[in-house]
């Protein structure tokens, strides 16, 4: 019995070591691409260790160098990812850093996004009305975003800017987060703290479903399949996926069991008026309990969708992280996980968030030391 348990634990440690090695490789790639990524990994570690001021100053210096580089003559005149027919400037109420928002999570790797790190240009194909086109954004300074588009006329400017605002959460007011997380206030004030979002709630919802019980490479493949066929080059809306049907979603787009979840959840949200025909979501209708009531949606997916609606009362914790933390018998851990169907929750206070970061970081380090992997952070 002990030998069997040892083998299971050793296998778990090896799998987790592999995951962390992969994270380390991704971080190195991101460091070369985004330039500011190493400072972000350091500040996350040091927030938990109480060394935020030093790292905040470092991040401030990096951001200042980035701003100066963007404002050099010629940098705003680079040829974009698209040959734009129209251009406008979106002035922001709050600082928003495009590069940090893109690097916040993996959404930018999913079709139809395209990111050019050297020039700092983000673009994607879009459909407005019955016309297909593309939208591109770049950032001359933290207080403004340049939006360019092709395939749509000048009258589409309002719709274009509406989508850009949603991508970058420009309307999110961060004062509450600054108060709740004083150690991270400097980062938020300089444009961090936002997560890249799709053009609609429905896009974020479907992409979240495609992360359930699968690998990231499979998520990328399934998303690309939806964009290629039912979407016709753009991310498909609710009606397009319903018309495509469960069978083709399962067999041709290779969604597997997720095909039924997509069809049933889409039909339910449309019937309930929770989403529009274009996929825009009614946030007050899409609360956590409602999302949990959708077939195939568990605590992780519901919490993740709510975070992308700027509800940060729950942390999306997937099954791998939950199993790992529950297997840890350290009685001094500062984090407790609930076992009810509402999922894992921690305090909204700064102490709770930093305790979560500190506890997870220490567990990952201990696990890697036992398995001979690299240190985390």
RANORKA-V202100 format. One record per residue. RES is the residue in one letter. SS is DSSP state (h for helix, s for strand, l for the rest). PSI is psi in whole degrees, -180 to 180 (NA if undefined). OMEGA is omega in degrees with one decimal (none if undefined). Layout:
# RANORKA-V202100
res: (RES	RES)
ss: (SS	SS)
psi: (PSI	PSI)
omega: (OMEGA	OMEGA)
This chain:
# RANORKA-V202100
res: (X	X	X	X	X	X	X	X	X	X	X	X	X	X	X	X	X	X	X	X	X	X	X	X	X	X	X	X	X	X	X	X	X	X	X	X	X	X	X	X	X	X	X	X	X	X	X	X	X	X	X	X	X	X	X	X	X	X	X	X	X	X	X	X	X	X	X	X	X	X	X	X	X	X	X	X	X	X	X	X	X	X	X	X	X	X	X	X	X	X	X	X	X	X	X	X	X	X	X	X	X	X	X	X	X	X	X	X	X	X	X	X	X	X	X	X	X	X	X	X	X	X	X	X	X	X	X	X	X	X	X	X	X	X	X	X	X	X	X	X	X	X	X	X	X	X	X	X	X	X	X	X	X	X	X	X	X	X	X	X	X	X	X	X	X	X	X	X	X	X	X	X	X	X	X	X	X	X	X	X	X	X	X	X	X	X	X	X	X	X	X	X	X	X	X	X	X	X	X	X	X	X	X	X	X	X	X	X	X	X	X	X	X	X	X	X	X	X	X	X	X	X	X	X	X	X	X	X	X	X	X	X	X	X	X	X	X	X	X	X	X	X	X	X	X	X	X	X	X	X	X	X	X	X	X	X	X	X	X	X	X	X	X	X	X	X	X	X	X	X	X	X	X	X	X	X	X	X	X	X	X	X	X	X	X	X	X	X	X	X	X	X	X	X	X	X	X	X	X	X	X	X	X	X	X	X	X	X	X	X	X	X	X	X	X	X	X	X	X	X	X	X	X	X	X	X	X	X	X	X	X	X	X	X	X	X	X	X	X	X	X	X	X	X	X	X	X	X	X	X	X	X	X	X	X	X	X	X	X	X	X	X	X	X	X	X	X	X	X	X	X	X	X	X	X	X	X)
ss: (l	h	h	h	h	h	h	h	h	h	h	h	h	h	h	h	h	h	h	h	h	h	h	h	h	h	h	h	h	h	h	h	h	h	l	l	h	h	h	h	h	h	h	h	h	h	h	h	h	l	l	h	h	h	h	h	h	h	h	h	h	h	h	h	h	h	h	h	h	h	l	l	l	l	h	h	h	l	l	l	l	l	l	l	l	s	s	s	s	s	s	l	l	l	l	l	l	h	h	h	h	h	l	l	l	h	h	h	h	l	l	l	s	s	s	s	l	l	l	l	s	s	s	s	s	s	s	s	l	l	s	s	s	s	s	s	s	s	s	s	s	l	l	s	s	s	s	s	s	s	l	l	l	h	h	h	h	h	h	h	h	h	h	h	h	h	h	h	l	l	l	l	l	l	h	h	h	h	h	h	l	h	h	h	h	h	h	h	h	l	l	l	l	l	l	l	l	l	l	l	h	h	h	h	h	h	h	h	h	l	l	l	l	l	l	h	h	h	h	h	h	h	h	h	h	h	h	h	l	l	l	l	l	l	l	l	l	h	h	h	h	h	h	h	l	h	h	h	h	h	h	l	l	l	l	l	l	h	h	h	h	h	h	h	h	h	h	h	h	h	h	l	l	l	s	l	l	l	l	l	s	l	l	l	l	l	l	h	h	h	h	h	h	l	l	l	l	l	h	h	h	h	h	h	h	h	h	l	l	l	l	l	l	l	l	l	l	l	h	h	h	h	h	h	h	h	h	l	l	l	l	l	l	l	l	l	l	l	l	l	l	l	l	l	l	l	l	l	l	h	h	h	h	h	h	h	h	h	h	h	h	h	h	h	h	h	h	h	h	h	h	l	l	l	l	l	l)
psi: (-45	-39	-40	-42	-39	-42	-41	-45	-40	-39	-41	-43	-38	-41	-43	-36	-40	-43	-43	-36	-40	-44	-40	-40	-43	-40	-39	-40	-44	-33	-40	-33	-49	-16	-41	-7	-40	-39	-33	-42	-36	-43	-32	-44	-42	-22	-41	-26	-1	27	36	-31	-45	-47	-35	-41	-39	-45	-40	-42	-41	-44	-37	-43	-40	-42	-43	-38	-41	-30	0	145	134	-23	-31	-7	11	147	129	-177	-21	157	92	141	-24	154	143	168	130	109	137	144	-33	149	132	121	114	-46	-42	-35	-43	-39	1	-36	-172	4	-35	-18	-6	137	146	26	149	128	128	98	-34	-43	-10	37	131	131	166	157	146	161	123	116	-125	15	140	142	-160	149	139	142	148	168	112	-29	166	-22	7	152	131	126	130	149	157	145	-14	150	-179	-25	-12	4	-43	-44	-40	-49	-33	-40	-40	-42	-40	-43	-47	4	44	-22	-4	128	112	7	-38	-39	-36	-40	-43	-28	73	-31	-23	7	-42	-39	-44	-41	-22	14	3	-178	-3	154	136	135	164	-176	-15	163	-39	-40	-46	-38	-50	-42	-34	-44	-36	-4	-4	125	50	173	163	-37	-37	-37	-45	-42	-45	-41	-44	-37	-39	-40	-39	-44	-72	-27	-21	33	-13	168	129	149	-179	-45	-36	-41	-37	-41	-34	-39	154	-39	-47	-33	-40	-46	-42	-42	-7	41	-17	-137	-20	-20	-44	-42	-45	-47	-49	-43	-41	-48	-41	-46	-35	-45	-35	-6	19	-25	155	177	-24	-6	-1	138	146	103	-38	-23	-21	48	174	-43	-39	-44	-39	-26	-12	137	129	-1	118	-172	-41	-52	-41	-45	-39	-43	-38	-37	-40	-6	13	29	106	23	-16	146	126	114	117	177	-32	-48	-41	-47	-39	-46	-35	-25	-15	125	13	113	-14	5	141	10	134	142	130	158	5	174	-5	-9	-173	134	149	172	147	-10	163	-36	-42	-46	-45	-33	-39	-47	-44	-45	-44	-42	-45	-37	-42	-39	-44	-42	-40	-37	-38	-34	1	17	-178	158	148	142	NA)
omega: (-179.7	179.2	178.5	179.2	179.1	179.8	179.2	-180.0	179.6	178.3	178.2	179.1	179.5	179.1	-178.5	176.0	177.7	179.2	-178.6	174.1	178.7	177.7	-179.8	178.4	178.3	-179.8	179.6	177.1	-179.9	179.3	178.8	-175.7	-171.5	177.9	-179.2	-173.7	179.4	179.9	179.8	179.1	179.3	-176.1	176.7	178.1	-174.6	173.4	178.5	-177.9	178.2	-179.0	-169.5	-173.2	179.4	-178.9	177.7	176.9	179.4	178.6	178.9	179.4	178.2	179.8	178.6	177.6	179.0	179.4	179.9	179.8	-179.9	-176.3	177.1	-179.7	177.2	-177.1	-179.8	-179.1	179.8	174.8	-175.3	176.7	177.0	174.5	-169.5	174.2	-178.0	-178.1	174.6	180.0	175.7	177.3	-170.6	175.5	-178.6	176.4	176.3	178.2	-176.7	-176.5	179.6	178.0	177.6	-176.5	-172.8	175.8	-167.6	-175.0	-176.1	178.4	-176.9	178.6	7.0	-179.2	171.5	-175.1	176.3	-171.2	-176.2	-180.0	179.7	-178.1	-179.7	-178.5	176.1	174.9	-177.1	173.8	176.6	-172.0	177.6	-177.4	176.3	178.6	179.7	178.7	178.8	176.1	174.9	-173.6	175.6	179.2	-174.5	-176.8	-176.6	175.7	173.3	177.5	177.3	178.3	179.5	-179.7	177.6	180.0	-175.6	-179.8	179.4	-174.5	-179.6	179.1	178.6	-178.6	176.1	178.6	178.0	177.8	-179.6	179.3	-170.5	-179.2	-176.2	-179.9	178.0	-177.9	-167.6	-173.5	180.0	178.9	179.4	178.4	-176.4	-176.5	-176.8	179.2	178.8	-175.2	-177.4	179.6	-179.2	-179.2	179.6	171.9	177.4	173.9	179.4	177.0	177.7	-179.8	175.9	-178.6	179.1	174.4	-176.7	177.3	178.7	-179.9	-177.9	179.5	175.0	177.1	-177.7	173.8	-174.1	173.9	178.7	176.9	179.4	178.6	177.7	175.8	178.4	-178.7	-179.4	179.3	178.5	179.0	178.4	179.1	-173.9	-172.3	-179.2	-179.0	-179.1	178.6	175.9	178.3	-174.2	175.3	-177.0	-176.2	180.0	-179.9	177.1	178.2	179.5	171.6	-176.9	-176.8	-179.3	175.0	-178.1	-170.8	-174.0	177.7	175.7	178.4	-179.4	-177.5	-178.8	-179.5	179.2	177.5	-179.3	-176.4	-177.2	180.0	179.1	-179.3	-180.0	-178.8	177.0	-179.3	-178.9	-178.1	-179.4	175.6	177.7	179.6	178.1	177.2	176.6	-175.3	174.0	-171.5	-178.8	177.9	-174.3	-179.8	-173.3	-178.7	178.7	179.8	177.8	-178.9	178.5	-178.0	177.1	-179.0	179.2	-176.4	-179.3	-176.7	179.9	-179.3	-179.7	177.7	179.3	176.1	179.1	168.8	177.4	171.1	-174.1	-178.0	178.0	176.1	176.0	179.6	-177.6	-172.6	-179.2	-179.9	-179.7	-180.0	-178.8	-178.6	179.6	177.4	179.5	-176.9	-179.3	-176.3	-176.6	-175.6	-176.8	-174.0	174.8	-179.6	176.6	-178.2	179.0	-173.4	175.4	172.4	-177.4	-179.4	173.4	-178.6	176.3	-178.1	178.4	179.9	179.9	-179.1	-178.7	175.7	177.0	-179.3	-178.0	-178.3	179.9	-179.9	-178.7	179.8	180.0	178.3	-179.8	-178.5	-180.0	176.9	179.9	-175.8	177.4	-179.7	177.7	176.4	-178.2	177.1	none)
